[in-house]
Amino acid sequence: MWEFVNFYFIPGLVLGCIYALGALGISLTFGILRFANFAHGEIMMLGAYFTFTIMGLTGWHPLVAALPSMALAALLMLYLDRQFFRPFRDSPTIMLVIASFGLMLMIRSAVWVFYGTQSKPLLRGFQRPTQYLDGAIQFPDKHLWIFLTTIVIMLAIWYLLTRTKIGKAMRAVSDSPELAKLTGIPVETVIRATWIVAACSAVAAGVLLAIDSQLDSLMGFKMLLPMFASAILGGIGRPFGAVLGGLVIGVAEELSAYPWIGVEPLLNPAYKTGMAFAIMVVMLIWRPSGLFKGRVF
């Protein structure tokens, strides 16, 4: 039993936390701006590289260095929105999608130029697992950081969306942009706030992924499909649904490699990402609005 918990369930929760933070930004931008932002994964990756640079300059812990990285990523997204997305705001959705795809390739190429293509560790050295319950449960401290950081960010976003004026405006625009305009809500301000929240959550996801594994210029692209699957599972435009979707898909991916029958893994670990795709396809067929009844376009 404890082998199942230590080597499958807890890693699934860790992966689910990372998916949840990434899917949250995707769900917000899709719900408010009405398009799939394919550059979201690259912002996630770029934020992790920003953190790597700040750590090299200051020697800070990655979770501390992530804070100025979030500010840099938010400023960058506001600039990119002005240059790449605002001109197409009233255009067909496909033009925004293509713009985000082109932006994804540009960001990745810029990272290759400045940082190279080799993977880099964000945390150096080997972390021994910490034992709990007389050694029954074991996991490294970095997993505890990931859990706690995810909880803090989720609570902060919950407070923003439910207790602040701008958060309530974001929910109103997500429900009906036309009605929000008629009631005097500054939609452009809401859009800027959305980009800031999405950028910060993406950087958090990228840093936590780099802490759990390592820096990789393709890390954002590899996470893109599971994050979209998480957002669809929870319901497009439902941030807290995306959180639940991320946790479900993260755990499902890890449990798919558990030897449920015999001693061999049920699914080869190399194909775990296929589980996210399968869940996404089933959800689109069975319940396109997701678990939390999000938007269907």
DOZASE-755572 format. One record per residue: residue number from 0; residue in three letters; z, x, y of N, C-alpha, C, CB in turn. Coordinates in steps of 0.001 Angstrom, whole numbers. Atoms other than C-alpha are relative to their C-alpha. Glycine has a CB too. Example, Ala and Ser with C-alpha at 12.3 -4.5 7.8 and 13.67 -1.06 7.14 Angstrom:
<nodes>
nr/rest/n.c3/n.c1/n.c2/ca.c3/ca.c1/ca.c2/c.c3/c.c1/c.c2/cb.c3/cb.c1/cb.c2
0/ALA/0/890/-1190/7800/12300/-4500/0/900/1200/1246/-992/27
1/SER/-60/-820/-1190/7140/13670/-1060/730/-770/1090/-1415/414/462
</nodes>
This chain:
<nodes>
nr/rest/n.c3/n.c1/n.c2/ca.c3/ca.c1/ca.c2/c.c3/c.c1/c.c2/cb.c3/cb.c1/cb.c2
0/MET/0/822/-1210/0/0/0/0/857/1261/1207/-930/5
1/TRP/-113/-813/-1216/993/2689/2512/-1244/848/223/1231/898/-74
2/GLU/1279/-712/-159/-2207/4623/1815/-1006/-891/722/-564/442/-1381
3/PHE/883/968/-660/-4110/1484/2839/337/-92/1487/119/-1394/-668
4/VAL/-430/120/-1395/-2065/1201/6051/-332/1265/787/1506/-286/73
5/ASN/132/-1262/-737/-2206/4897/7006/-1438/457/171/773/1074/-698
6/PHE/1347/-579/-14/-5817/5697/6182/-1115/-1007/276/-264/666/-1308
7/TYR/1035/1002/-244/-7630/2404/6759/394/-974/1114/-289/-771/-1280
8/PHE/-371/1025/-976/-5679/-212/8723/303/591/1374/1202/-776/-497
9/ILE/-329/-605/-1301/-4228/2025/11458/-1236/622/648/1098/1069/-166
10/PRO/1246/-480/-629/-7541/3917/12015/-907/-1144/461/-767/889/-978
11/GLY/792/1156/-427/-9221/495/12181/508/-570/1309/14/-1080/-1070
12/LEU/-567/469/-1260/-6822/-608/14914/-329/950/1146/1511/-159/-128
13/VAL/338/-994/-1027/-7437/2647/16811/-1450/-178/449/225/1441/-535
14/LEU/1412/210/-330/-11201/2163/16625/-191/-1331/719/-866/46/-1273
15/GLY/97/1304/-643/-10749/-1487/17554/456/25/1442/805/-1007/-761
16/CYS/-459/-140/-1388/-8811/-534/20694/-1098/585/878/1256/886/68
17/ILE/1082/-633/-767/-11691/1681/21816/-1153/-984/193/-502/1285/-714
18/TYR/1028/1025/-118/-14236/-1040/21055/405/-1065/1016/-269/-644/-1361
19/ALA/-484/1065/-881/-12087/-3557/22922/-161/368/1463/1459/-309/-294
20/LEU/116/-427/-1393/-11981/-1528/26136/-1464/68/428/674/1365/200
21/GLY/1417/-68/-343/-15728/-887/26026/-630/-1378/83/-742/841/-1013
22/ALA/586/1343/17/-16595/-4495/25156/466/-820/1191/357/-722/-1299
23/LEU/-518/755/-1141/-14419/-5788/27983/-921/143/1218/1423/472/352
24/GLY/913/-222/-1123/-16691/-4197/30604/-1354/-654/-226/-185/1487/237
25/ILE/1277/638/319/-19822/-5418/28826/82/-1499/198/-418/317/-1434
26/SER/-171/1447/-118/-18460/-8962/28684/82/-431/1459/1254/-449/-749
27/LEU/-121/333/-1418/-17550/-8965/32381/-1352/63/708/989/944/681
28/THR/1282/-150/-686/-20910/-7651/33579/-1017/-1023/-501/-544/1420/-193
29/PHE/919/1002/542/-22827/-9967/31243/352/-1382/543/40/-1/-1547
30/GLY/-410/1315/-441/-20775/-12965/32279/-264/-254/1471/1437/-189/-281
31/ILE/149/176/-1450/-21056/-12357/36044/-1409/336/479/1011/868/739
32/LEU/1327/-431/-460/-24377/-10515/36456/-1133/-528/-868/-65/1505/37
33/ARG/981/683/856/-26147/-12289/33575/-1045/943/-603/-702/-1074/795
34/PHE/926/-873/720/-27738/-9257/31922/786/991/-850/-936/748/986
35/ALA/-614/-973/900/-26988/-6777/29128/-183/1399/587/-620/-90/-1432
36/ASN/45/-1308/-631/-26124/-3428/30687/-5/1088/-1069/1192/185/962
37/PHE/114/-1034/1022/-27424/-789/28273/524/1358/480/-1446/132/-433
38/ALA/-540/-1261/-518/-26104/1978/30554/1512/67/-134/-392/182/1457
39/HIS/-1459/35/68/-22501/951/29870/536/1116/-902/476/-1368/-510
40/GLY/-440/-1066/902/-22169/3361/26940/-100/1373/631/-809/-29/-1268
41/GLU/148/-1312/-642/-23438/6259/29053/1049/201/1097/-1414/149/591
42/ILE/-1101/-110/-957/-20881/5495/31779/1281/367/-732/184/-1320/786
43/MET/-1135/-335/857/-18294/5626/29042/-14/1489/-355/-22/-857/-1283
44/MET/137/-1412/346/-19592/9034/27941/167/892/1220/-1352/256/-647
45/LEU/-82/-798/-1220/-19950/10337/31504/1438/94/504/-897/-595/1085
46/GLY/-1402/-22/-406/-16359/9355/32308/809/982/-823/602/-1382/-117
47/ALA/-694/-967/855/-15168/11401/29336/-328/1432/428/-383/-216/-1482
48/TYR/366/-1339/-472/-17114/14419/30632/628/295/1365/-1531/137/84
49/PHE/-732/-184/-1256/-15659/13894/34117/1439/434/-293/-12/-1308/839
50/THR/-1375/-328/373/-12221/13997/32496/92/1422/-538/524/-994/-1043
51/PHE/48/-1368/542/-13146/17188/30621/-67/1020/1129/-1214/173/-943
52/THR/124/-921/-1138/-14149/18845/33903/1298/82/796/-1146/-439/919
53/ILE/-1247/23/-766/-10990/17758/35728/1113/711/-765/414/-1451/317
54/MET/-985/-716/811/-8865/19018/32839/-190/1504/111/-95/-432/-1462
55/GLY/266/-1425/-134/-10576/22403/33094/427/559/1349/-1459/265/-212
56/LEU/-369/-454/-1350/-9864/22584/36838/1505/-73/254/-729/-832/1043
57/THR/-1405/245/-321/-6286/21323/36783/965/265/-1154/162/-1408/451
58/GLY/-888/-143/1149/-4926/21669/33247/778/-1263/-332/956/1113/246
59/TRP/-704/1256/232/-3821/18014/33278/-254/-525/-1412/-425/-1043/1034
60/HIS/199/734/1245/-3379/15889/30181/-1191/-941/185/1292/-793/-407
61/PRO/1197/848/-161/-6551/13838/29454/286/-1391/548/-696/-139/-1316
62/LEU/-298/1334/-519/-4806/10535/30192/284/28/1500/1190/-598/-741
63/VAL/-209/-160/-1447/-3812/11839/33630/-1327/304/684/1028/1130/292
64/ALA/1303/-353/-574/-7220/13390/34286/-960/-1184/-18/-612/1174/-761
65/ALA/872/1180/61/-8789/10034/33353/89/-842/1268/359/-857/-1210
66/LEU/-164/835/-1198/-7423/8428/36536/-1000/367/1094/1423/130/540
67/PRO/1055/-321/-975/-9581/10400/39027/-1400/-188/-570/158/1430/486
68/SER/1309/248/620/-12437/10092/36522/-404/-1459/160/23/380/-1493
69/MET/290/1426/-212/-12164/6317/36776/-467/-255/1424/1239/-855/-306
70/ALA/401/173/-1397/-12380/6551/40564/-1416/521/221/983/721/939
71/LEU/1353/-558/-137/-15470/8784/40338/-1035/-914/-651/-69/1408/-628
72/ALA/942/875/697/-17135/6485/37795/-199/-1311/761/493/-287/-1427
73/ALA/119/1239/-772/-16378/3417/39927/-892/199/1221/1387/-494/436
74/LEU/854/-298/-1152/-17938/5026/43021/-1451/184/-428/498/1257/724
75/LEU/1357/-198/503/-20931/6081/40962/-653/-1323/-351/10/913/-1218
76/MET/576/1291/375/-21420/2561/39600/-340/-838/1223/959/-766/-900
77/LEU/326/733/-1230/-21262/1072/43097/-1293/531/613/1157/108/1020
78/TYR/1240/-595/-522/-23971/3514/44191/-1198/-402/-864/122/1544/57
79/LEU/1100/351/902/-26101/2826/41095/-355/-1477/103/365/345/-1443
80/ASP/287/1425/-192/-25736/-907/41605/-859/-207/1245/1312/-811/114
81/ARG/759/135/-1245/-27010/-540/45159/-1447/468/-156/678/788/1112
82/GLN/1326/-593/117/-29979/1594/44113/-847/-598/-1127/135/1473/-211
83/PHE/762/384/1190/-30939/211/40690/65/-1493/-324/495/777/-1178
84/PHE/-170/1381/446/-29602/-3316/40239/-136/-1027/1119/1338/-153/-647
85/ARG/64/978/-1081/-29286/-5021/43623/-1433/-384/355/699/541/1224
86/PRO/1385/400/-319/-33071/-4853/44321/-586/-1003/-990/-887/1222/44
87/PHE/541/907/1024/-33639/-6831/41084/909/-1207/-232/-200/752/-1317
88/ARG/-998/1049/216/-30779/-9302/41538/-640/-1377/-201/963/-49/1179
89/ASP/659/1308/100/-33154/-12265/41973/-1245/39/-870/-366/-504/1378
90/SER/1171/-144/868/-35773/-10970/39538/314/-523/-1405/-453/1481/-63
91/PRO/-263/390/1389/-36215/-12006/35894/979/964/-669/-1311/-53/-796
92/THR/-1058/-788/635/-33370/-10782/33690/-533/1243/-689/746/-846/-1000
93/ILE/547/-1133/739/-35655/-8496/31694/-144/1228/890/-1351/-367/-604
94/MET/148/-1133/-900/-36173/-6321/34784/1331/732/170/-532/-465/1362
95/LEU/-1325/-627/-61/-32423/-5699/35074/312/748/-1293/1082/-1058/271
96/VAL/-244/-653/1288/-32253/-4889/31366/-770/1312/-89/-395/-930/-1163
97/ILE/816/-1214/29/-35116/-2380/31656/562/1043/964/-1467/-324/357
98/ALA/-605/-930/-957/-33476/-860/34740/1228/668/-600/378/-728/1298
99/SER/-1190/-582/612/-30230/-391/32814/-373/965/-1122/915/-1103/-535
100/PHE/452/-900/1071/-32131/1156/29890/-481/1328/585/-1132/-661/-826
101/GLY/443/-1224/-657/-33831/3633/32230/1165/798/549/-967/-324/1113
102/LEU/-1189/-671/-520/-30501/4409/33856/765/701/-1119/913/-1004/714
103/MET/-645/-611/1160/-29032/5087/30425/-637/1350/-344/-79/-943/-1207
104/LEU/698/-1243/321/-31689/7720/29726/203/1056/1078/-1486/-266/-190
105/MET/-195/-942/-1093/-31252/9307/33162/1393/633/-46/-213/-699/1339
106/ILE/-1367/-527/59/-27470/9656/32813/144/975/-1163/1024/-1150/-137
107/ARG/-108/-884/1165/-27767/11152/29334/-718/1326/248/-579/-687/-1248
108/SER/734/-1229/-300/-30378/13649/30518/774/883/984/-1386/-336/569
109/ALA/-802/-760/-963/-28163/14660/33453/1168/703/-690/524/-924/1108
110/VAL/-1101/-617/747/-25263/15305/31059/-509/1177/-809/679/-1026/-926
111/TRP/577/-1117/748/-27520/17475/28887/-257/1197/904/-1300/-429/-679
112/VAL/286/-1105/-932/-28504/19514/31953/1277/733/396/-710/-528/1260
113/PHE/-1216/-611/-542/-24955/20117/33213/993/440/-1076/676/-966/931
114/TYR/-1008/-304/1014/-22928/20165/29982/-589/510/-1314/820/-1223/-270
115/GLY/603/-408/1251/-25422/20969/27239/56/-1109/-1036/682/1237/-526
116/THR/77/1007/1068/-25895/19160/23939/1049/213/-1088/-1382/15/-625
117/GLN/-993/-284/1024/-23068/20730/21916/1248/-854/187/368/1476/17
118/SER/-1253/760/-58/-19973/18705/21057/1137/902/467/334/-616/-1381
119/LYS/-1127/-755/-542/-16722/19757/22730/1293/-747/-303/-162/226/1530
120/PRO/-1286/673/217/-13069/19059/21859/682/-300/1331/922/865/-884
121/LEU/-772/326/-1194/-11052/17253/24510/1441/467/-163/-46/-1513/282
122/LEU/-1321/-526/337/-7773/18126/22795/-182/1131/-1000/932/-1119/-578
123/ARG/131/-1144/894/-7525/21540/21172/1163/47/-982/-74/1306/802
124/GLY/-1043/-138/1001/-5595/22298/18016/83/-1212/-919/1330/225/671
125/PHE/-160/1067/1003/-4628/20202/15009/1328/-707/227/-74/572/-1452
126/GLN/-1214/787/-178/-2129/17390/15440/492/-515/-1349/-249/-1173/969
127/ARG/-582/495/1248/159/16799/12488/466/-1442/182/1179/899/-452
128/PRO/-459/1384/-119/900/13139/11778/1514/-81/158/-435/-804/-1218
129/THR/-1421/284/-147/4281/11885/12938/390/-1063/-1022/335/-466/1451
130/GLN/-415/899/1065/6250/10104/10232/959/-1064/521/651/786/-1132
131/TYR/-848/1128/-341/7862/6685/10597/429/-694/-1290/-736/-988/953
132/LEU/-536/714/1164/9949/4576/8201/150/936/-1201/-912/-1184/-367
133/ASP/-261/-998/1051/11056/7639/6200/-1280/535/-629/879/-602/-1082
134/GLY/1249/-585/479/7496/8910/5935/-977/-980/-580/291/1011/-1006
135/ALA/919/991/578/5954/5656/4728/-1235/-178/877/713/-1352/-184
136/ILE/1109/126/-945/3815/5311/7869/-169/1325/721/245/-1160/1016
137/GLN/297/-1280/-632/2121/8412/9268/-1264/-118/844/-157/1110/-1061
138/PHE/1199/-106/-836/-250/8825/12197/307/963/1144/-448/-1410/549
139/PRO/-220/-974/-1075/-736/11466/14913/383/-671/1307/-1243/845/207
140/ASP/-449/536/-1283/735/11035/18378/-1157/-530/837/745/1066/776
141/LYS/1135/455/-811/-2755/10644/19856/-340/-1461/-282/-1226/879/-262
142/HIS/243/1410/307/-3082/7319/18047/1000/-893/731/81/-243/-1517
143/LEU/-994/755/-762/143/6151/19680/-420/-68/1464/1407/643/-135
144/TRP/508/10/-1384/-1320/7179/23077/-1104/-1031/146/-522/1398/408
145/ILE/1112/946/-77/-4424/5125/22317/516/-1434/-1/-976/216/-1170
146/PHE/-575/1343/40/-2374/2040/21385/639/-362/1337/1035/-104/-1124
147/LEU/-756/302/-1217/-115/2252/24436/-919/-93/1216/1074/1067/237
148/THR/932/29/-1128/-2943/3040/26877/-810/-1289/-4/-939/1213/-44
149/THR/760/1241/100/-4955/89/25595/837/-1193/435/-499/-204/-1426
150/ILE/-881/1112/-375/-1986/-2266/25980/205/-35/1510/1362/117/-718
151/VAL/-222/-59/-1452/-1317/-1069/29551/-1237/-469/763/372/1432/431
152/ILE/1235/390/-689/-4969/-1478/30583/-270/-1488/-175/-1192/817/-523
153/MET/210/1426/236/-5215/-4906/28982/920/-846/871/224/-333/-1472
154/LEU/-941/744/-840/-2084/-6090/30799/-419/57/1465/1423/555/-166
155/ALA/443/-143/-1391/-3435/-4710/34087/-1192/-905/283/-364/1465/304
156/ILE/1178/847/-195/-6754/-6528/33651/382/-1479/-91/-1090/337/-1044
157/TRP/-482/1380/77/-4965/-9716/32577/624/-419/1336/1030/-154/-1150
158/TYR/-626/310/-1290/-2904/-9573/35773/-1060/-157/1088/1008/1102/394
159/LEU/1068/57/-1003/-6024/-8888/37855/-752/-1322/-71/-974/1166/-189
160/LEU/840/1190/160/-7971/-11823/36408/763/-1308/178/-644/15/-1356
161/THR/-752/1259/-21/-5169/-14372/36375/940/-138/1194/793/-130/-1264
162/ARG/-1017/78/-1039/-2866/-13487/39265/-475/468/1380/1182/807/-411
163/THR/486/-486/-1291/-5033/-12041/42039/-1162/-854/492/-430/1472/-104
164/LYS/1063/797/-612/-7472/-13658/44434/-1370/453/-472/78/84/1520
165/ILE/1309/-502/419/-10368/-11388/43490/-244/-310/-1475/-106/1520/251
166/GLY/156/329/1415/-9701/-11995/39787/-400/-1444/-207/1279/283/-745
167/LYS/359/1418/89/-9835/-15760/40233/-1433/-231/492/990/-858/819
168/ALA/1375/109/-485/-13041/-15316/42241/-991/485/-1060/-176/805/1300
169/MET/861/-501/1074/-14527/-13272/39374/-170/-1058/-1086/582/1295/-603
170/ARG/97/1058/1013/-13733/-16065/36931/-846/-1164/501/1399/-499/-390
171/ALA/795/1091/-566/-15267/-18641/39285/-1481/338/-11/454/-308/1426
172/VAL/1407/-421/-5/-18497/-16640/39665/-546/17/-1422/-157/1397/652
173/SER/438/-12/1392/-18656/-16196/35901/-319/-1406/-489/1067/633/-887
174/ASP/231/1386/425/-18405/-19968/35413/-1240/-601/664/1225/-860/320
175/SER/1145/569/-710/-20946/-20897/38106/-235/755/1308/224/-1507/279
176/PRO/267/-754/-1230/-22413/-18463/40676/-425/-897/1163/-1076/1037/-257
177/GLU/482/880/-1064/-24130/-21265/42618/1157/-765/642/-1044/-985/-552
178/LEU/-1146/744/-521/-20962/-23330/42941/953/933/738/740/-724/-1139
179/ALA/-872/-967/-668/-18994/-20196/43849/-517/303/1408/99/1301/-827
180/LYS/575/-238/-1325/-21411/-19516/46720/258/-1175/935/-1503/256/-111
181/LEU/-197/1186/-824/-21108/-23090/47963/1444/-128/485/-395/-1241/-777
182/THR/-1411/87/-384/-17312/-22798/48054/430/1166/879/874/-55/-1238
183/GLY/-313/-1093/-921/-17507/-19652/50187/491/1272/-637/1001/-447/950
184/ILE/-426/-1236/675/-16675/-17033/47566/-1039/1088/265/186/-227/-1544
185/PRO/951/-1096/-253/-18239/-13670/48566/-482/611/-1315/649/1092/885
186/VAL/492/-392/1321/-20357/-13097/45476/-239/1504/-85/-1287/-750/-328
187/GLU/248/-1444/41/-21369/-9538/46411/1298/785/-143/-740/448/1261
188/THR/-1304/-648/162/-17714/-8579/46745/483/-116/-1437/1034/-616/956
189/VAL/-373/212/1397/-17075/-10071/43323/-793/930/-911/-229/-1468/-404
190/ILE/841/-888/814/-19985/-8095/41885/494/1439/93/-1475/-84/449
191/ARG/-528/-1359/-148/-18604/-4858/43323/1305/165/-779/225/330/1488
192/ALA/-1251/-62/758/-15181/-5631/41850/-270/53/-1496/886/-1204/329
193/THR/360/-1/1417/-16837/-6307/38503/-438/1380/-456/-1107/-1012/-270
194/TRP/442/-1347/344/-18548/-2926/38500/1165/973/-62/-1028/489/1004
195/ILE/-1154/-897/-13/-15265/-1200/39362/838/-177/-1269/865/-254/1249
196/VAL/-792/262/1204/-13358/-2903/36542/-744/471/-1248/331/-1501/-113
197/ALA/794/-401/1162/-16204/-2308/34074/-48/1521/-128/-1425/-567/101
198/ALA/49/-1460/41/-16449/1375/35029/1330/578/-458/-371/562/1373
199/CYS/-1327/-514/377/-12697/1929/34701/280/-226/-1483/1097/-670/847
200/SER/-230/272/1424/-12531/249/31286/-907/867/-866/-234/-1493/-313
201/ALA/916/-856/757/-15587/2235/30136/525/1432/-64/-1405/-23/632
202/VAL/-552/-1363/-11/-14006/5542/31210/1200/84/-937/409/420/1438
203/ALA/-1158/8/894/-10783/4608/29427/-443/44/-1463/868/-1246/256
204/ALA/501/10/1375/-12731/3838/26245/-583/1358/-375/-1060/-1096/-178
205/GLY/602/-1295/286/-14681/7100/26496/1033/1093/-186/-942/383/1102
206/VAL/-1042/-1023/107/-11580/9230/27043/789/-177/-1293/946/-58/1217
207/LEU/-750/241/1240/-9705/7579/24183/-828/365/-1226/438/-1468/-85
208/LEU/861/-389/1115/-12692/8061/21879/-64/1519/-122/-1415/-580/181
209/ALA/43/-1460/26/-12899/11743/22873/1324/579/-486/-336/548/1389
210/ILE/-1303/-435/501/-9157/12109/22234/67/-156/-1511/1133/-795/667
211/ASP/-50/271/1434/-9566/10576/18792/-965/875/-784/-305/-1456/-264
212/SER/985/-816/711/-12655/12630/17907/-360/1230/828/-1269/-826/-318
213/GLN/408/-1088/-873/-14493/14875/20385/-1054/-501/983/-540/1191/-823
214/LEU/1044/326/-975/-16874/14892/23343/-1368/193/-629/138/869/1271
215/ASP/1354/-54/546/-20464/14177/22395/-912/-745/952/-68/-607/-1442
216/SER/906/630/-963/-23421/13387/24650/-602/-1297/-524/-1110/956/367
217/LEU/524/1244/579/-24443/10585/22245/1113/-990/-348/-818/310/-1249
218/MET/-1120/851/392/-20987/9066/21884/-127/-1413/569/1309/623/453
219/GLY/150/1317/-598/-21735/6213/24289/-1077/-820/-675/-308/129/1461
220/PHE/1102/696/665/-25034/5345/22626/418/-485/-1384/-1227/917/-110
221/LYS/-455/379/1338/-23390/5315/19181/960/-1180/47/669/1183/-685
222/MET/-982/1081/-118/-20718/2924/20445/-599/-1283/561/1148/441/876
223/LEU/577/1126/-724/-23128/582/22215/-118/-1253/-874/-1365/381/541
224/LEU/172/1163/878/-23979/-1687/19262/1345/-629/-382/-761/406/-1268
225/PRO/-1293/638/311/-20342/-2179/18100/646/-668/1209/956/1028/-568
226/MET/-598/614/-1185/-19272/-2896/21693/-702/-1304/346/-57/960/1192
227/PHE/718/1255/-223/-22012/-5503/22154/393/-1028/-1061/-1529/235/-17
228/ALA/-415/912/1068/-21066/-6976/18786/1390/-567/287/-9/723/-1363
229/SER/-1349/453/-341/-17437/-7167/19941/-35/-1046/1102/869/1183/430
230/ALA/110/953/-1106/-18416/-8922/23168/-576/-1327/-480/-872/577/1122
231/ILE/605/1231/522/-20594/-11427/21287/981/-739/-908/-1300/319/-771
232/LEU/-972/623/894/-17906/-12048/18664/1075/-739/793/643/1055/-908
233/GLY/-1034/635/-802/-15299/-12794/21330/-525/-1105/888/684/1018/836
234/GLY/590/983/-913/-17667/-14770/23541/-390/661/1310/976/-1158/260
235/ILE/494/-631/-1206/-19836/-13520/26397/697/-598/1231/-1531/-162/102
236/GLY/-687/451/-1197/-17953/-13694/29683/1468/-298/-222/-669/-1207/535
237/ARG/-1410/210/323/-14555/-13953/27935/646/1357/-273/163/-956/-1230
238/PRO/-531/-1355/166/-12807/-10601/28513/1014/127/-1132/635/450/1279
239/PHE/-1021/-99/1034/-9875/-11334/26236/-574/-329/-1376/1168/-931/321
240/GLY/718/188/1249/-12254/-12599/23590/-633/1299/-462/-1063/-1077/153
241/ALA/581/-1298/341/-13975/-9215/23763/1049/932/-596/-632/642/1237
242/VAL/-1085/-819/544/-10615/-7561/23120/237/-357/-1465/1300/-192/821
243/LEU/-189/436/1388/-10077/-9648/19989/-1197/398/-856/215/-1525/-64
244/GLY/1198/-379/745/-13683/-9037/18929/-17/1474/-336/-1237/-354/785
245/GLY/-49/-1435/248/-13229/-5280/19296/972/352/-1107/377/734/1259
246/LEU/-993/-268/1040/-10089/-5272/17164/-500/-456/-1365/1324/-694/334
247/VAL/511/514/1272/-11728/-7415/14474/-1075/923/-563/-561/-1420/179
248/ILE/1102/-834/491/-14837/-5244/14264/495/1396/-373/-1111/100/1059
249/GLY/-553/-1316/341/-12863/-1971/14335/689/-14/-1346/977/458/1068
250/VAL/-704/97/1286/-10640/-3082/11463/-993/-285/-1122/1088/-1105/50
251/ALA/982/343/1036/-13593/-4584/9558/-812/1230/-417/-944/-1110/504
252/GLU/760/-1208/332/-15539/-1319/9772/791/921/-917/-392/748/1274
253/GLU/-804/-907/816/-12672/731/8370/302/-591/-1369/1299/337/713
254/LEU/-328/625/1281/-11743/-1779/5669/-1212/-100/-913/582/-1381/227
255/SER/1202/64/834/-15364/-1900/4509/-147/1244/-870/-1239/-171/874
256/ALA/63/-1234/792/-14896/1678/3232/1156/118/-992/-3/1207/923
257/TYR/-1141/-31/933/-11752/816/1249/-487/-322/-1415/1111/-1014/440
258/PRO/419/285/1387/-12131/899/-2559/625/-1286/-529/375/1168/-920
259/TRP/-539/1289/429/-11504/-2805/-3059/-230/-239/-1489/-629/-1129/810
260/ILE/342/165/1413/-13191/-2685/-6476/-173/1386/-612/-1300/-863/-179
261/GLY/87/-1318/614/-12597/387/-8625/537/1083/929/-1442/309/-383
262/VAL/-482/-1154/-783/-12144/3829/-7042/-1001/438/1057/304/1171/-921
263/GLU/1013/-365/-976/-15355/4079/-5016/86/-906/1224/-1399/-73/-625
264/PRO/-8/852/-1204/-15596/2860/-1393/-933/-1186/-159/-401/811/1238
265/LEU/842/1197/75/-16918/-675/-1115/-1316/232/718/724/-1215/600
266/LEU/1191/-329/-787/-19376/598/1527/81/1464/381/-123/-906/1273
267/ASN/21/-1415/-389/-20399/4201/2117/421/141/1460/-1412/614/-220
268/PRO/-469/-143/-1389/-18533/5374/5275/-1112/279/1002/1009/1103/78
269/ALA/1110/-285/-916/-21864/6523/6738/-655/-1279/522/-1047/866/-697
270/TYR/635/1257/-379/-22928/2864/6946/990/-993/597/-678/-617/-1200
271/LYS/-1009/919/-533/-19760/1438/8518/-491/-748/1230/1265/757/342
272/THR/491/652/-1209/-21552/708/11799/-843/-1228/-337/-817/985/838
273/GLY/775/1157/429/-23790/-1672/9860/852/-1252/-109/-660/281/-1324
274/MET/-898/1154/73/-20726/-3897/9468/39/-720/1343/1422/438/-417
275/ALA/10/619/-1330/-20679/-4460/13253/-1276/-801/210/139/1070/1098
276/PHE/1271/702/-149/-24359/-5411/13177/-8/-1272/-836/-1171/909/-403
277/ALA/-24/1177/873/-23807/-7780/10255/860/-1103/609/526/375/-1401
278/ILE/-884/991/-623/-20893/-9494/12009/-688/-627/1205/1343/648/423
279/MET/677/510/-1181/-22962/-9819/15195/-1091/-1000/-386/-597/1155/808
280/VAL/1074/897/427/-25918/-11396/13366/570/-1315/-524/-864/670/-1080
281/VAL/-619/1212/538/-23674/-13827/11473/556/-863/1124/1115/356/-994
282/MET/-575/761/-1107/-21915/-14822/14693/-1091/-669/827/852/911/891
283/LEU/1092/587/-771/-25211/-15377/16533/-607/-1203/-709/-1074/1041/264
284/ILE/548/1114/755/-26365/-17676/13733/1007/-1143/-83/-406/454/-1403
285/TRP/-1012/1024/267/-23105/-19501/13056/615/-568/1278/1093/575/-874
286/ARG/-687/459/-1213/-21462/-19653/16490/-429/891/1164/1564/27/-181
287/PRO/514/-876/-1071/-23548/-18148/19336/942/138/1191/-1323/-522/488
288/SER/-917/-72/-1143/-20816/-18908/21882/1205/885/-270/471/-1383/372
289/GLY/-1106/-883/318/-18351/-16657/20054/1286/-749/-290/221/957/1122
290/LEU/-1271/593/373/-14744/-17250/19059/646/-741/1159/935/1063/-513
291/PHE/-635/595/-1172/-13670/-18083/22626/-968/-872/813/570/1096/886
292/LYS/967/894/-637/-16702/-20251/23432/-486/564/1338/620/-1385/209
293/GLY/576/-610/-1190/-18392/-17897/25866/-1343/-598/340/-136/1487/-187
294/ARG/1282/507/-469/-21705/-18346/27595/-1102/273/-1015/-358/624/1344
295/VAL/1201/-167/815/-24965/-18805/25711/-1186/-79/930/-95/-1077/-1135
296/PHE/1130/-58/-919/-28101/-17749/27601/-1290/-193/-771/-21/1336/769
</nodes>
